[in-house]
């Protein structure tokens, strides 16, 4: 089963995405901030994909991408944001993001990206 780590400061977003991906057959861990997610990874959790919001208080999604990339070199990371600015998207890619989705994202679109980026999904 494909393990997905979702990081978003919006409880509504994390629960909505978790519910939809759980129903689609993925094993989802949801966190509401970067430090909590990094703590899971530091304790040995190795998700097949990370999906992170960009605009979060405290540790931004860009910082999350950088820290996840240091720990999980080859794990696909998808940035999820309402921010449509190309400069932010480009910065996310430079830090190691594998993809970019603009909120609100449909479940079908998200599952399509997961299947494209995670071998065997």
PLY file of the C-alpha trace (Angstrom):
ply
format ascii 1.0
element vertex 121
property float x
property float y
property float z
element edge 120
property int vertex1
property int vertex2
end_header
0.00 0.00 0.00
1.32 3.44 -0.94
2.10 5.60 2.10
1.35 9.32 1.77
2.39 12.05 4.23
0.18 15.15 4.08
1.29 18.40 5.74
-1.14 21.32 5.86
-1.95 23.78 8.63
-5.65 23.67 7.70
-7.32 20.86 9.64
-10.18 20.93 7.12
-7.78 20.39 4.23
-5.78 17.63 5.91
-8.89 15.73 6.97
-10.52 16.13 3.55
-7.43 14.92 1.71
-6.84 12.11 4.20
-10.41 10.89 3.90
-10.37 10.96 0.09
-6.99 9.23 -0.18
-7.88 6.65 2.50
-10.98 5.75 0.47
-8.81 5.46 -2.65
-6.67 2.84 -0.91
-3.66 4.86 0.22
-2.17 4.74 3.73
-2.25 8.38 4.82
-0.54 10.14 7.71
-1.67 13.75 8.15
0.21 16.46 10.06
-0.71 20.08 10.65
2.83 21.46 10.66
6.30 20.79 9.35
8.05 20.00 12.64
5.52 17.26 13.45
5.94 15.72 9.99
9.74 15.87 10.21
9.52 14.23 13.63
7.69 11.26 12.08
10.38 10.99 9.40
13.18 11.29 11.97
11.59 8.41 13.92
11.81 6.19 10.83
8.60 6.86 8.88
9.40 6.56 5.18
6.38 7.64 3.11
6.23 6.91 -0.61
5.17 10.53 -1.21
4.95 13.80 0.69
2.27 16.41 -0.06
2.84 19.76 1.63
1.04 23.07 1.74
3.31 26.02 0.98
1.82 28.82 3.08
1.97 27.66 6.69
2.85 29.57 9.87
6.10 28.74 11.60
7.84 26.45 9.14
6.75 27.21 5.57
6.15 24.51 3.00
9.30 25.63 1.19
11.27 24.91 4.37
9.47 21.58 4.72
10.46 20.63 1.16
14.10 21.45 1.88
14.17 19.45 5.13
12.28 16.47 3.68
14.60 16.41 0.68
17.62 16.26 3.02
16.10 13.24 4.80
14.36 11.45 1.94
16.46 12.07 -1.13
14.31 10.29 -3.71
10.80 10.55 -2.26
8.44 12.57 -4.49
7.25 15.79 -2.89
4.18 17.62 -4.19
3.59 21.24 -3.21
-0.07 22.14 -2.71
-0.94 25.81 -2.56
-3.47 28.48 -3.38
-0.45 30.54 -4.48
-0.37 30.67 -8.29
2.87 32.66 -8.57
5.41 31.07 -10.90
8.26 32.33 -8.70
6.98 30.35 -5.70
6.45 27.25 -7.83
9.96 27.60 -9.27
11.44 28.02 -5.80
9.65 24.86 -4.63
11.07 22.93 -7.59
14.58 24.26 -6.92
14.31 22.99 -3.34
13.27 19.54 -4.53
9.52 19.48 -5.17
8.51 16.96 -7.82
5.16 18.58 -8.57
2.86 21.52 -7.89
-0.91 21.57 -7.47
-3.09 24.64 -7.01
-5.84 24.55 -4.37
-8.57 23.62 -4.50
-7.47 20.33 -6.04
-9.85 17.56 -7.04
-9.37 14.08 -5.64
-9.08 12.72 -9.19
-6.32 15.19 -10.05
-4.43 14.40 -6.84
-4.67 10.64 -7.38
-3.46 11.08 -10.96
-0.36 12.96 -9.75
0.29 10.36 -7.06
0.14 7.56 -9.62
2.43 9.47 -11.98
5.06 10.10 -9.33
4.99 6.94 -7.26
6.03 3.78 -9.07
3.61 0.94 -8.56
0.74 3.10 -7.29
0 1
1 2
2 3
3 4
4 5
5 6
6 7
7 8
8 9
9 10
10 11
11 12
12 13
13 14
14 15
15 16
16 17
17 18
18 19
19 20
20 21
21 22
22 23
23 24
24 25
25 26
26 27
27 28
28 29
29 30
30 31
31 32
32 33
33 34
34 35
35 36
36 37
37 38
38 39
39 40
40 41
41 42
42 43
43 44
44 45
45 46
46 47
47 48
48 49
49 50
50 51
51 52
52 53
53 54
54 55
55 56
56 57
57 58
58 59
59 60
60 61
61 62
62 63
63 64
64 65
65 66
66 67
67 68
68 69
69 70
70 71
71 72
72 73
73 74
74 75
75 76
76 77
77 78
78 79
79 80
80 81
81 82
82 83
83 84
84 85
85 86
86 87
87 88
88 89
89 90
90 91
91 92
92 93
93 94
94 95
95 96
96 97
97 98
98 99
99 100
100 101
101 102
102 103
103 104
104 105
105 106
106 107
107 108
108 109
109 110
110 111
111 112
112 113
113 114
114 115
115 116
116 117
117 118
118 119
119 120
